[in-house]
């Protein structure tokens, strides 16, 4: 008898949104400048036919990454982008109809994966001033909750949780036996991290990606950090050879090039500061204390600005509806200064009051 999973029939997914290669891409929180061309040539210089023809082996890179993180490989699972790790954690640590908590708006795949596996996803909204009161999170942490998902910094809001706030949440999670997942996709764009909790406690996971600051979104590589028994369960869900050899080769080269990593951070910081100063100088309200993105409240119509940015300026940005007292606003990925200058000049030209 033919069978189709009924859950998938109403699941909303978007594929192949547009061709983006000829645009300045400030819509998906990538690094618009990418890695230096000479660095890419150097990494590729010793790629051989044998390297390409063989299945990728993960042990060596796992050891390199573990050393970089001051841990061991028993606390790590490599995944094909951190989104894969998030999916496996939902599969392994919740059951059908299981209760999952997540703040909204946030990375939409948290909700998609929850619905894909027929879980109950409970949305915890931000306040009108775009802040998140952790007491609102704790209020939803009931005895039948199986998983709490946080993103720190959160995309798209850009807020972060203090250590005090996190420990307050953690105490309740441990008391009520709720697995805690903290996605740190935007780690390195600010100094805080909760990785020590995942290394020292059970039922806490950290997921990270090489797509953002490391500028490897095209390679697809991420990792899960957690306690060894939990990591084993996540690994059992992985497909064979799920991380590709090129991704690990580039990631290892970056980890072993501290000057490169430092320059990526410095270029980002200069671009961010320029954009904030320019927005302030021209009277724009903006939000995003951390992460590589900002919400901007335009002076005219956000949807028209997004369209005209693409058509007239070959720049891709996003609009978000009903963002607290910002209303429908713009979200812009931050890159090095020259790209922020290009965006800001276009914004000033397109966003004019009649």
C-alpha positions as a Markdown table, in Angstrom:
| # | Residue | x | y | z |
|---|---|---|---|---|
| 1 | Unk | 0.0 | 0.0 | 0.0 |
| 2 | Unk | 1.4 | 3.4 | -1.0 |
| 3 | Unk | 1.9 | 5.7 | 2.0 |
| 4 | Unk | 2.6 | 9.4 | 2.3 |
| 5 | Unk | 3.5 | 11.0 | 5.6 |
| 6 | Unk | 0.6 | 13.3 | 6.4 |
| 7 | Unk | 2.7 | 15.6 | 8.5 |
| 8 | Unk | 4.7 | 16.6 | 5.5 |
| 9 | Unk | 1.7 | 17.6 | 3.4 |
| 10 | Unk | 1.1 | 20.9 | 5.3 |
| 11 | Unk | 4.8 | 21.5 | 6.2 |
| 12 | Unk | 5.9 | 24.9 | 4.8 |
| 13 | Unk | 9.3 | 24.9 | 3.2 |
| 14 | Unk | 10.9 | 27.3 | 0.7 |
| 15 | Unk | 13.4 | 26.1 | -1.9 |
| 16 | Unk | 15.5 | 27.8 | -4.6 |
| 17 | Unk | 14.4 | 31.3 | -3.7 |
| 18 | Unk | 16.5 | 33.1 | -6.3 |
| 19 | Unk | 19.7 | 33.4 | -8.1 |
| 20 | Unk | 22.0 | 35.5 | -5.9 |
| 21 | Unk | 25.4 | 35.3 | -7.4 |
| 22 | Unk | 25.4 | 38.7 | -9.1 |
| 23 | Unk | 24.2 | 40.6 | -6.1 |
| 24 | Unk | 25.7 | 42.1 | -2.9 |
| 25 | Unk | 24.2 | 39.5 | -0.6 |
| 26 | Unk | 23.1 | 41.0 | 2.7 |
| 27 | Unk | 20.1 | 38.8 | 3.2 |
| 28 | Unk | 21.3 | 35.6 | 4.8 |
| 29 | Unk | 23.9 | 36.6 | 7.3 |
| 30 | Unk | 26.8 | 35.4 | 5.2 |
| 31 | Unk | 30.2 | 37.2 | 5.0 |
| 32 | Unk | 29.7 | 39.1 | 1.7 |
| 33 | Unk | 33.5 | 39.4 | 1.2 |
| 34 | Unk | 34.3 | 35.8 | 2.1 |
| 35 | Unk | 37.8 | 34.4 | 2.7 |
| 36 | Unk | 40.9 | 36.0 | 1.1 |
| 37 | Unk | 41.4 | 34.6 | -2.4 |
| 38 | Unk | 45.1 | 33.8 | -1.8 |
| 39 | Unk | 44.1 | 31.8 | 1.3 |
| 40 | Unk | 41.6 | 29.8 | -0.8 |
| 41 | Unk | 44.3 | 29.1 | -3.5 |
| 42 | Unk | 46.7 | 28.0 | -0.8 |
| 43 | Unk | 44.3 | 25.5 | 0.8 |
| 44 | Unk | 43.3 | 24.1 | -2.6 |
| 45 | Unk | 46.9 | 23.8 | -3.9 |
| 46 | Unk | 47.4 | 20.3 | -2.5 |
| 47 | Unk | 44.0 | 18.9 | -3.5 |
| 48 | Unk | 44.7 | 15.7 | -5.5 |
| 49 | Unk | 42.4 | 13.3 | -7.5 |
| 50 | Unk | 42.8 | 10.9 | -4.6 |
| 51 | Unk | 41.6 | 13.5 | -2.1 |
| 52 | Unk | 38.4 | 14.1 | -4.2 |
| 53 | Unk | 37.7 | 10.4 | -4.9 |
| 54 | Unk | 37.9 | 9.1 | -1.3 |
| 55 | Unk | 35.2 | 9.2 | 1.3 |
| 56 | Unk | 35.9 | 11.9 | 3.9 |
| 57 | Unk | 37.5 | 10.9 | 7.2 |
| 58 | Unk | 36.5 | 12.9 | 10.3 |
| 59 | Unk | 38.9 | 11.7 | 13.1 |
| 60 | Unk | 41.7 | 14.0 | 12.2 |
| 61 | Unk | 39.6 | 17.2 | 12.0 |
| 62 | Unk | 37.7 | 16.2 | 15.1 |
| 63 | Unk | 41.0 | 16.1 | 17.0 |
| 64 | Unk | 42.0 | 19.5 | 15.6 |
| 65 | Unk | 38.7 | 21.0 | 16.6 |
| 66 | Unk | 38.7 | 19.4 | 20.0 |
| 67 | Unk | 42.2 | 20.9 | 20.7 |
| 68 | Unk | 41.0 | 24.3 | 19.5 |
| 69 | Unk | 38.1 | 24.1 | 22.0 |
| 70 | Unk | 40.2 | 22.7 | 24.8 |
| 71 | Unk | 38.2 | 19.5 | 25.0 |
| 72 | Unk | 38.2 | 15.9 | 23.5 |
| 73 | Unk | 36.5 | 14.3 | 20.6 |
| 74 | Unk | 34.0 | 12.5 | 22.9 |
| 75 | Unk | 32.3 | 15.8 | 23.5 |
| 76 | Unk | 32.0 | 16.6 | 19.7 |
| 77 | Unk | 29.9 | 15.5 | 16.8 |
| 78 | Unk | 30.6 | 16.9 | 13.3 |
| 79 | Unk | 27.5 | 17.8 | 11.2 |
| 80 | Unk | 26.6 | 19.1 | 7.8 |
| 81 | Unk | 25.9 | 22.6 | 9.1 |
| 82 | Unk | 24.6 | 23.2 | 12.6 |
| 83 | Unk | 21.0 | 22.9 | 11.3 |
| 84 | Unk | 21.6 | 19.2 | 10.9 |
| 85 | Unk | 22.7 | 18.9 | 14.5 |
| 86 | Unk | 19.6 | 20.8 | 15.7 |
| 87 | Unk | 17.4 | 18.3 | 13.7 |
| 88 | Unk | 19.1 | 15.3 | 15.3 |
| 89 | Unk | 18.8 | 16.7 | 18.8 |
| 90 | Unk | 15.1 | 17.1 | 18.3 |
| 91 | Unk | 14.8 | 13.6 | 17.0 |
| 92 | Unk | 16.9 | 12.1 | 19.8 |
| 93 | Unk | 15.6 | 14.0 | 22.8 |
| 94 | Unk | 11.9 | 14.5 | 22.2 |
| 95 | Unk | 9.1 | 12.1 | 21.2 |
| 96 | Unk | 6.0 | 12.5 | 19.0 |
| 97 | Unk | 3.8 | 15.2 | 20.4 |
| 98 | Unk | 6.7 | 16.2 | 22.7 |
| 99 | Unk | 6.7 | 19.7 | 24.0 |
| 100 | Unk | 9.5 | 22.0 | 22.6 |
| 101 | Unk | 10.0 | 25.6 | 23.6 |
| 102 | Unk | 11.5 | 28.3 | 21.4 |
| 103 | Unk | 11.5 | 32.1 | 21.3 |
| 104 | Unk | 10.1 | 33.8 | 18.3 |
| 105 | Unk | 11.1 | 35.3 | 16.0 |
| 106 | Unk | 14.2 | 33.1 | 15.7 |
| 107 | Unk | 15.8 | 30.7 | 13.3 |
| 108 | Unk | 12.8 | 29.2 | 11.6 |
| 109 | Unk | 14.2 | 25.7 | 11.2 |
| 110 | Unk | 13.7 | 25.1 | 15.0 |
| 111 | Unk | 9.9 | 25.2 | 14.3 |
| 112 | Unk | 10.2 | 23.4 | 11.0 |
| 113 | Unk | 12.0 | 20.4 | 12.4 |
| 114 | Unk | 9.6 | 20.3 | 15.3 |
| 115 | Unk | 6.6 | 20.2 | 13.0 |
| 116 | Unk | 8.4 | 17.8 | 10.6 |
| 117 | Unk | 8.6 | 15.2 | 13.5 |
| 118 | Unk | 5.1 | 16.0 | 14.8 |
| 119 | Unk | 6.3 | 17.8 | 18.0 |
| 120 | Unk | 4.4 | 20.5 | 19.8 |
| 121 | Unk | 6.4 | 23.8 | 19.3 |
| 122 | Unk | 5.5 | 26.4 | 21.9 |
| 123 | Unk | 6.3 | 30.0 | 20.8 |
| 124 | Unk | 7.6 | 32.5 | 23.4 |
| 125 | Unk | 7.3 | 36.0 | 21.9 |
| 126 | Unk | 9.5 | 39.0 | 22.5 |
| 127 | Unk | 8.1 | 42.1 | 24.3 |
| 128 | Unk | 7.1 | 45.1 | 22.2 |
| 129 | Unk | 10.5 | 46.8 | 22.9 |
| 130 | Unk | 12.2 | 43.8 | 21.3 |
| 131 | Unk | 13.6 | 42.5 | 24.6 |
| 132 | Unk | 13.2 | 38.9 | 26.0 |
| 133 | Unk | 12.3 | 38.6 | 29.6 |
| 134 | Unk | 13.7 | 35.2 | 30.8 |
| 135 | Unk | 10.8 | 34.9 | 33.2 |
| 136 | Unk | 8.6 | 34.5 | 30.2 |
| 137 | Unk | 10.7 | 31.5 | 29.2 |
| 138 | Unk | 10.7 | 30.0 | 32.6 |
| 139 | Unk | 7.0 | 30.4 | 32.9 |
| 140 | Unk | 6.6 | 28.0 | 29.9 |
| 141 | Unk | 9.1 | 25.4 | 31.3 |
| 142 | Unk | 6.5 | 22.9 | 32.5 |
| 143 | Unk | 7.1 | 19.4 | 33.8 |
| 144 | Unk | 6.1 | 17.9 | 30.5 |
| 145 | Unk | 8.5 | 20.1 | 28.4 |
| 146 | Unk | 11.2 | 18.0 | 26.8 |
| 147 | Unk | 13.4 | 20.5 | 25.0 |
| 148 | Unk | 14.1 | 24.3 | 25.3 |
| 149 | Unk | 15.9 | 25.9 | 22.3 |
| 150 | Unk | 17.7 | 29.2 | 22.6 |
| 151 | Unk | 19.8 | 31.0 | 20.0 |
| 152 | Unk | 22.6 | 33.2 | 21.5 |
| 153 | Unk | 22.9 | 35.7 | 20.0 |
| 154 | Unk | 19.4 | 35.3 | 18.6 |
| 155 | Unk | 18.7 | 35.7 | 14.9 |
| 156 | Unk | 17.1 | 38.0 | 13.9 |
| 157 | Unk | 16.7 | 40.0 | 17.1 |
| 158 | Unk | 20.3 | 40.2 | 18.0 |
| 159 | Unk | 19.8 | 39.9 | 21.8 |
| 160 | Unk | 22.0 | 37.9 | 24.1 |
| 161 | Unk | 21.5 | 36.2 | 27.5 |
| 162 | Unk | 23.7 | 37.1 | 30.4 |
| 163 | Unk | 25.4 | 34.4 | 32.4 |
| 164 | Unk | 23.0 | 35.1 | 35.3 |
| 165 | Unk | 20.0 | 34.8 | 33.1 |
| 166 | Unk | 21.3 | 31.5 | 31.6 |
| 167 | Unk | 22.0 | 30.0 | 35.0 |
| 168 | Unk | 18.5 | 30.9 | 36.1 |
| 169 | Unk | 17.1 | 29.1 | 33.1 |
| 170 | Unk | 19.5 | 26.2 | 33.6 |
| 171 | Unk | 18.4 | 25.6 | 37.2 |
| 172 | Unk | 14.8 | 25.2 | 36.1 |
| 173 | Unk | 15.7 | 23.0 | 33.2 |
| 174 | Unk | 17.7 | 20.6 | 35.5 |
| 175 | Unk | 14.9 | 20.6 | 38.1 |
| 176 | Unk | 12.2 | 19.8 | 35.5 |
| 177 | Unk | 14.5 | 17.5 | 33.4 |
| 178 | Unk | 14.4 | 19.6 | 30.3 |
| 179 | Unk | 17.1 | 19.1 | 27.7 |
| 180 | Unk | 18.6 | 22.5 | 26.8 |
| 181 | Unk | 19.9 | 23.4 | 23.3 |
| 182 | Unk | 21.8 | 26.7 | 22.8 |
| 183 | Unk | 22.6 | 27.4 | 19.1 |
| 184 | Unk | 25.7 | 29.6 | 18.9 |
| 185 | Unk | 25.7 | 30.1 | 15.2 |
| 186 | Unk | 26.8 | 33.8 | 15.8 |
| 187 | Unk | 29.5 | 33.1 | 18.2 |
| 188 | Unk | 32.6 | 35.2 | 17.6 |
| 189 | Unk | 30.4 | 38.2 | 16.8 |
| 190 | Unk | 30.4 | 38.9 | 20.5 |
| 191 | Unk | 32.5 | 37.6 | 23.4 |
| 192 | Unk | 30.0 | 35.4 | 25.4 |
| 193 | Unk | 29.5 | 31.7 | 25.1 |
| 194 | Unk | 27.9 | 29.0 | 27.2 |
| 195 | Unk | 30.0 | 26.1 | 25.9 |
| 196 | Unk | 31.5 | 25.3 | 29.3 |
| 197 | Unk | 28.0 | 24.3 | 30.5 |
| 198 | Unk | 27.7 | 21.8 | 27.7 |
| 199 | Unk | 31.1 | 20.4 | 28.5 |
| 200 | Unk | 30.4 | 20.1 | 32.3 |
| 201 | Unk | 26.8 | 19.0 | 32.4 |
| 202 | Unk | 24.4 | 16.4 | 31.0 |
| 203 | Unk | 21.4 | 17.4 | 28.8 |
| 204 | Unk | 23.0 | 20.6 | 27.5 |
| 205 | Unk | 24.0 | 21.0 | 23.9 |
| 206 | Unk | 25.8 | 23.8 | 22.0 |
| 207 | Unk | 25.5 | 23.9 | 18.2 |
| 208 | Unk | 27.9 | 25.9 | 16.1 |
| 209 | Unk | 28.6 | 26.5 | 12.4 |
| 210 | Unk | 31.4 | 27.5 | 10.1 |
| 211 | Unk | 29.0 | 29.4 | 7.9 |
| 212 | Unk | 29.0 | 32.8 | 9.6 |
| 213 | Unk | 32.3 | 34.4 | 10.7 |
| 214 | Unk | 34.3 | 31.5 | 9.3 |
| 215 | Unk | 32.8 | 32.4 | 5.9 |
| 216 | Unk | 32.2 | 28.8 | 4.8 |
| 217 | Unk | 28.4 | 28.7 | 4.1 |
| 218 | Unk | 29.1 | 27.1 | 0.8 |
| 219 | Unk | 30.9 | 24.2 | 2.3 |
| 220 | Unk | 28.3 | 23.2 | 5.0 |
| 221 | Unk | 30.1 | 22.3 | 8.2 |
| 222 | Unk | 29.0 | 22.6 | 11.9 |
| 223 | Unk | 29.3 | 20.7 | 15.1 |
| 224 | Unk | 27.5 | 19.7 | 18.3 |
| 225 | Unk | 29.1 | 20.0 | 21.7 |
| 226 | Unk | 27.7 | 18.0 | 24.6 |
| 227 | Unk | 28.2 | 15.3 | 27.2 |
| 228 | Unk | 29.6 | 12.1 | 25.7 |
| 229 | Unk | 26.5 | 9.9 | 26.1 |
| 230 | Unk | 24.4 | 12.5 | 24.5 |
| 231 | Unk | 26.9 | 13.0 | 21.7 |
| 232 | Unk | 26.8 | 9.2 | 20.9 |
| 233 | Unk | 23.0 | 9.4 | 20.4 |
| 234 | Unk | 23.4 | 12.3 | 18.0 |
| 235 | Unk | 26.1 | 10.5 | 16.1 |
| 236 | Unk | 23.8 | 7.5 | 15.6 |
| 237 | Unk | 21.4 | 9.7 | 13.6 |
| 238 | Unk | 24.2 | 11.0 | 11.3 |
| 239 | Unk | 24.2 | 9.7 | 7.7 |
| 240 | Unk | 27.5 | 8.0 | 6.7 |
| 241 | Unk | 30.2 | 10.5 | 5.7 |
| 242 | Unk | 27.9 | 13.5 | 6.4 |
| 243 | Unk | 30.7 | 16.1 | 6.5 |
| 244 | Unk | 32.7 | 16.7 | 3.3 |
| 245 | Unk | 36.4 | 16.7 | 2.9 |
| 246 | Unk | 36.7 | 20.2 | 1.5 |
| 247 | Unk | 34.8 | 21.7 | 4.4 |
| 248 | Unk | 37.1 | 20.1 | 6.9 |
| 249 | Unk | 40.2 | 21.1 | 5.0 |
| 250 | Unk | 39.2 | 24.7 | 4.9 |
| 251 | Unk | 38.0 | 24.7 | 8.5 |
| 252 | Unk | 41.3 | 23.2 | 9.7 |
| 253 | Unk | 43.3 | 25.8 | 7.8 |
| 254 | Unk | 41.3 | 28.6 | 9.4 |
| 255 | Unk | 41.6 | 27.2 | 12.9 |
| 256 | Unk | 45.4 | 27.0 | 12.4 |
| 257 | Unk | 45.6 | 30.6 | 11.1 |
| 258 | Unk | 44.9 | 32.8 | 14.1 |
| 259 | Unk | 45.8 | 36.0 | 12.2 |
| 260 | Unk | 43.1 | 35.1 | 9.6 |
| 261 | Unk | 40.5 | 34.6 | 12.2 |
| 262 | Unk | 41.5 | 37.8 | 13.9 |
| 263 | Unk | 41.3 | 39.8 | 10.7 |
| 264 | Unk | 37.8 | 38.4 | 10.0 |
| 265 | Unk | 36.7 | 39.6 | 13.4 |
| 266 | Unk | 38.4 | 43.0 | 13.0 |
| 267 | Unk | 36.9 | 43.6 | 9.5 |
| 268 | Unk | 33.5 | 42.8 | 10.8 |
| 269 | Unk | 33.8 | 45.1 | 13.8 |
| 270 | Unk | 34.9 | 48.0 | 11.6 |
| 271 | Unk | 31.9 | 47.4 | 9.2 |
| 272 | Unk | 29.5 | 47.2 | 12.1 |
| 273 | Unk | 30.8 | 50.4 | 13.7 |
| 274 | Unk | 30.6 | 52.3 | 10.4 |
| 275 | Unk | 27.0 | 51.2 | 9.8 |
| 276 | Unk | 25.9 | 52.0 | 13.4 |
| 277 | Unk | 27.5 | 55.5 | 13.2 |
| 278 | Unk | 26.0 | 56.2 | 9.7 |
| 279 | Unk | 22.5 | 55.1 | 10.8 |
| 280 | Unk | 22.8 | 57.2 | 14.0 |
| 281 | Unk | 24.0 | 60.2 | 12.0 |
| 282 | Unk | 20.9 | 60.0 | 9.7 |
| 283 | Unk | 18.4 | 59.4 | 12.4 |
| 284 | Unk | 17.6 | 55.7 | 11.9 |
| 285 | Unk | 16.5 | 53.5 | 14.8 |
| 286 | Unk | 18.2 | 50.1 | 14.8 |
| 287 | Unk | 18.4 | 47.0 | 16.9 |
| 288 | Unk | 20.9 | 44.2 | 17.2 |
| 289 | Unk | 23.3 | 44.2 | 20.1 |
| 290 | Unk | 25.2 | 41.1 | 18.8 |
| 291 | Unk | 25.4 | 38.9 | 15.8 |
| 292 | Unk | 26.3 | 40.0 | 12.2 |
| 293 | Unk | 23.0 | 41.7 | 11.4 |
| 294 | Unk | 20.8 | 44.7 | 12.3 |
| 295 | Unk | 17.1 | 45.5 | 12.3 |
| 296 | Unk | 16.6 | 49.0 | 10.8 |
| 297 | Unk | 13.4 | 51.0 | 11.0 |
| 298 | Unk | 13.0 | 52.7 | 7.6 |
| 299 | Unk | 11.5 | 56.2 | 7.1 |
| 300 | Unk | 9.3 | 55.0 | 4.2 |
| 301 | Unk | 8.0 | 51.6 | 3.0 |
| 302 | Unk | 10.3 | 48.6 | 4.0 |
| 303 | Unk | 8.9 | 46.3 | 1.3 |
| 304 | Unk | 9.5 | 48.9 | -1.5 |
| 305 | Unk | 13.0 | 49.5 | -0.2 |
| 306 | Unk | 13.8 | 45.7 | -0.4 |
| 307 | Unk | 12.4 | 45.5 | -3.9 |
| 308 | Unk | 14.2 | 48.6 | -5.1 |
| 309 | Unk | 17.5 | 47.5 | -3.5 |
| 310 | Unk | 17.4 | 44.4 | -5.6 |
| 311 | Unk | 16.2 | 46.0 | -8.8 |
| 312 | Unk | 18.1 | 49.3 | -8.8 |
| 313 | Unk | 21.1 | 48.6 | -6.6 |
| 314 | Unk | 21.7 | 44.9 | -7.0 |
| 315 | Unk | 21.7 | 44.5 | -3.2 |
| 316 | Unk | 19.7 | 41.8 | -1.4 |
| 317 | Unk | 18.3 | 42.5 | 2.1 |
| 318 | Unk | 15.2 | 41.3 | 4.0 |
| 319 | Unk | 12.1 | 42.8 | 5.5 |
| 320 | Unk | 10.4 | 41.5 | 8.6 |
| 321 | Unk | 6.8 | 42.2 | 9.5 |
| 322 | Unk | 5.4 | 43.2 | 13.0 |
| 323 | Unk | 8.8 | 43.6 | 14.8 |
| 324 | Unk | 7.5 | 45.2 | 18.0 |
| 325 | Unk | 7.6 | 49.0 | 17.8 |
| 326 | Unk | 9.7 | 48.8 | 14.7 |
| 327 | Unk | 6.7 | 47.6 | 12.7 |
| 328 | Unk | 7.7 | 46.2 | 9.3 |
| 329 | Unk | 11.5 | 46.8 | 9.1 |
| 330 | Unk | 14.7 | 45.9 | 7.3 |
| 331 | Unk | 17.2 | 43.3 | 8.3 |
| 332 | Unk | 20.7 | 43.7 | 6.9 |
| 333 | Unk | 23.7 | 41.4 | 7.3 |
| 334 | Unk | 26.9 | 43.2 | 8.4 |
| 335 | Unk | 30.1 | 42.8 | 6.4 |
| 336 | Unk | 33.3 | 44.8 | 6.1 |
| 337 | Unk | 33.2 | 48.6 | 5.8 |
| 338 | Unk | 33.2 | 48.8 | 1.9 |
| 339 | Unk | 30.0 | 46.8 | 1.7 |
| 340 | Unk | 28.3 | 48.8 | 4.5 |
| 341 | Unk | 29.2 | 52.0 | 2.6 |
| 342 | Unk | 27.6 | 50.5 | -0.5 |
| 343 | Unk | 24.4 | 49.6 | 1.4 |
| 344 | Unk | 24.2 | 52.9 | 3.3 |
| 345 | Unk | 24.5 | 55.0 | 0.1 |
| 346 | Unk | 21.7 | 53.0 | -1.5 |
| 347 | Unk | 19.5 | 53.3 | 1.6 |
| 348 | Unk | 19.9 | 57.1 | 1.7 |
| 349 | Unk | 18.9 | 57.3 | -2.0 |
| 350 | Unk | 16.0 | 54.9 | -1.8 |
| 351 | Unk | 14.5 | 55.8 | 1.6 |
| 352 | Unk | 13.4 | 59.3 | 1.1 |
| 353 | Unk | 10.2 | 60.9 | 2.5 |
| 354 | Unk | 8.0 | 62.4 | -0.1 |
